[in-house]
């Protein structure tokens, strides 16, 4: 299961469901104020396998947490922020070309 950070459109949850991927948002969980290391810990304890975010600095601060929870992954989405419809189509096209494949214990960028 994927956790969408608060800086991603919450509508991605429904789009990922279309692709057969279970996802929730930090807002839905009430976790939008958790600091990065605490978010990794909470996500791990709740059974998430990866956190998807746009925050490039997340990688730096979450690196220590990944050592503690090596089965977790962080994926940095590099798509430009746009209106939802445009963003959805860009995300869909990128997913069809190469879906997100979280790498446990690592920070990766997508697409």
N, C-alpha and C positions, 0 to 999 in steps of 0.2 A: 504494500500500500504506500502511496506517495503522499507527502504533506506539502501543500502549497503555501509558501511564505506569504506574508501579508502584502508584499509588494507586487504580487501577481494578480491578474484579474480573477475574482472568485468564480467567474463563469467557466474557467478552465476545468473545473471539477466536472461539469456536465460534458464538456468536449472530450475529456479523457475517458469518461464513462462510455462514450460512443466508440472509443478505441479498445474497450474492454479492460481499462485500467481503473482500479479503485483509488480514489483520491479524496482528501479532505483539505480544508483550508485552516490556517492558524486562527482566522477569525471565527470559524465555526466551532473550533475547540476552545476559544477564549484564550488563546496563547499569543495574541499579537503583541503583547508587551514583554514577552520573555526575551531575555538576552540570548545571543546565539548559542553559547555553550549550554545554557539551561534548556533551550529549545531542542537541541540535539538529544539531551538526556530525556526530556519529556516525550519526545517523539519515539525514541527507542523503547521506553517503558510502555508506551501505548501500542507498540507493534508495528510502527512505520519502518520501512526499509530505506527511505530516501527523503530528503528535503529538497524541494525545487524552489529556487529563488532567482531574483535578478541582482541581488546584492553581492558584488564582487568582493567586498570586504568580509562577507560572511565566511569565506574560505579561510581567511587569516585567523579570525577569532574562533572558528569552529575546529580548527586543526587539532587542538588539544583534546577536544571532546571526541573526535574521531579516533584518537588513539585509545581512549577509554571504551568506546563502542565501535570496534572495527567492522562490525556488520552493517553499520549505517553508511550512507553515501550522501554527498551534497552535489547537486547539479545546478550550475549557473546557466540560466537561460539568457542567450545573447540577442534575442530578437528585440528590435526597437519598440519602445512603448508607443502605441497608437490607439486610436479609437477601437472599441471592442470588435466591431465587424472586420476591420482591416487586420487587426491583430489575430483574430480567430483564423482568418484565411492564411495568414503567414505561418501561424503555428501548425495548422492542418497540413499545409504543403511541406513544411520542414519535417513533421512527424511521418508523413507518407514516405518521404525520401530516406529518413533514418530516425526511427523512434528513439526516445530517451531510453538508455540502458544504464542504470545506475551501477557504479563500480564500488562495491563495498570497501570501506576504509579510505576512500579517495574523494577528492573534489574534481569534478570534470565539468567541461563546458559543452553546451549544446545550443543550437546545431553547430 
